[in-house]
């Protein structure tokens, strides 16, 4: 159906949430945007303490 929009949530996780998951999420969003697909990132745990 023309004009229909779908939302897909993709969650990327790593221990601590500040290294691999951030890089993977940002790269994925950049590639989707380059392909003309709307994408945005949200780093929900960036302000939490690092897990040890």
C-alpha positions as protocol buffer text, in pm:
chain_id: "A"
residue {
  index: 1
  type: UNK
  ca { x: 0 y: 0 z: 0 }
}
residue {
  index: 2
  type: UNK
  ca { x: 147 y: 335 z: -99 }
}
residue {
  index: 3
  type: UNK
  ca { x: 219 y: 577 z: 182 }
}
residue {
  index: 4
  type: UNK
  ca { x: 223 y: 308 z: 447 }
}
residue {
  index: 5
  type: UNK
  ca { x: 501 y: 338 z: 701 }
}
residue {
  index: 6
  type: UNK
  ca { x: 648 y: 70 z: 919 }
}
residue {
  index: 7
  type: UNK
  ca { x: 863 y: 105 z: 1227 }
}
residue {
  index: 8
  type: UNK
  ca { x: 1129 y: -148 z: 1314 }
}
residue {
  index: 9
  type: UNK
  ca { x: 1322 y: -131 z: 1641 }
}
residue {
  index: 10
  type: UNK
  ca { x: 1668 y: -285 z: 1644 }
}
residue {
  index: 11
  type: UNK
  ca { x: 1845 y: -324 z: 1977 }
}
residue {
  index: 12
  type: UNK
  ca { x: 2223 y: -366 z: 1991 }
}
residue {
  index: 13
  type: UNK
  ca { x: 2376 y: -455 z: 2326 }
}
residue {
  index: 14
  type: UNK
  ca { x: 2721 y: -509 z: 2473 }
}
residue {
  index: 15
  type: UNK
  ca { x: 2851 y: -519 z: 2828 }
}
residue {
  index: 16
  type: UNK
  ca { x: 2862 y: -161 z: 2951 }
}
residue {
  index: 17
  type: UNK
  ca { x: 2678 y: -16 z: 2651 }
}
residue {
  index: 18
  type: UNK
  ca { x: 2946 y: 235 z: 2548 }
}
residue {
  index: 19
  type: UNK
  ca { x: 3169 y: 71 z: 2290 }
}
residue {
  index: 20
  type: UNK
  ca { x: 3062 y: -197 z: 2042 }
}
residue {
  index: 21
  type: UNK
  ca { x: 2691 y: -132 z: 2068 }
}
residue {
  index: 22
  type: UNK
  ca { x: 2734 y: 241 z: 2005 }
}
residue {
  index: 23
  type: UNK
  ca { x: 2961 y: 187 z: 1704 }
}
residue {
  index: 24
  type: UNK
  ca { x: 2737 y: -82 z: 1553 }
}
residue {
  index: 25
  type: UNK
  ca { x: 2419 y: 123 z: 1607 }
}
residue {
  index: 26
  type: UNK
  ca { x: 2569 y: 440 z: 1455 }
}
residue {
  index: 27
  type: UNK
  ca { x: 2712 y: 251 z: 1155 }
}
residue {
  index: 28
  type: UNK
  ca { x: 2383 y: 72 z: 1092 }
}
residue {
  index: 29
  type: UNK
  ca { x: 2192 y: 403 z: 1104 }
}
residue {
  index: 30
  type: UNK
  ca { x: 2443 y: 567 z: 868 }
}
residue {
  index: 31
  type: UNK
  ca { x: 2409 y: 284 z: 615 }
}
residue {
  index: 32
  type: UNK
  ca { x: 2029 y: 291 z: 631 }
}
residue {
  index: 33
  type: UNK
  ca { x: 2030 y: 669 z: 585 }
}
residue {
  index: 34
  type: UNK
  ca { x: 2270 y: 637 z: 288 }
}
residue {
  index: 35
  type: UNK
  ca { x: 2020 y: 396 z: 132 }
}
residue {
  index: 36
  type: UNK
  ca { x: 1743 y: 654 z: 173 }
}
residue {
  index: 37
  type: UNK
  ca { x: 1581 y: 483 z: 470 }
}
residue {
  index: 38
  type: UNK
  ca { x: 1495 y: 699 z: 770 }
}
residue {
  index: 39
  type: UNK
  ca { x: 1689 y: 591 z: 1076 }
}
residue {
  index: 40
  type: UNK
  ca { x: 1772 y: 738 z: 1413 }
}
residue {
  index: 41
  type: UNK
  ca { x: 1966 y: 616 z: 1714 }
}
residue {
  index: 42
  type: UNK
  ca { x: 1898 y: 638 z: 2083 }
}
residue {
  index: 43
  type: UNK
  ca { x: 2160 y: 530 z: 2335 }
}
residue {
  index: 44
  type: UNK
  ca { x: 1941 y: 456 z: 2634 }
}
residue {
  index: 45
  type: UNK
  ca { x: 2210 y: 337 z: 2875 }
}
residue {
  index: 46
  type: UNK
  ca { x: 2487 y: 586 z: 2795 }
}
residue {
  index: 47
  type: UNK
  ca { x: 2445 y: 768 z: 3128 }
}
residue {
  index: 48
  type: UNK
  ca { x: 2437 y: 455 z: 3344 }
}
residue {
  index: 49
  type: UNK
  ca { x: 2743 y: 331 z: 3534 }
}
residue {
  index: 50
  type: UNK
  ca { x: 2979 y: 98 z: 3348 }
}
residue {
  index: 51
  type: UNK
  ca { x: 2923 y: -268 z: 3435 }
}
residue {
  index: 52
  type: UNK
  ca { x: 3224 y: -449 z: 3576 }
}
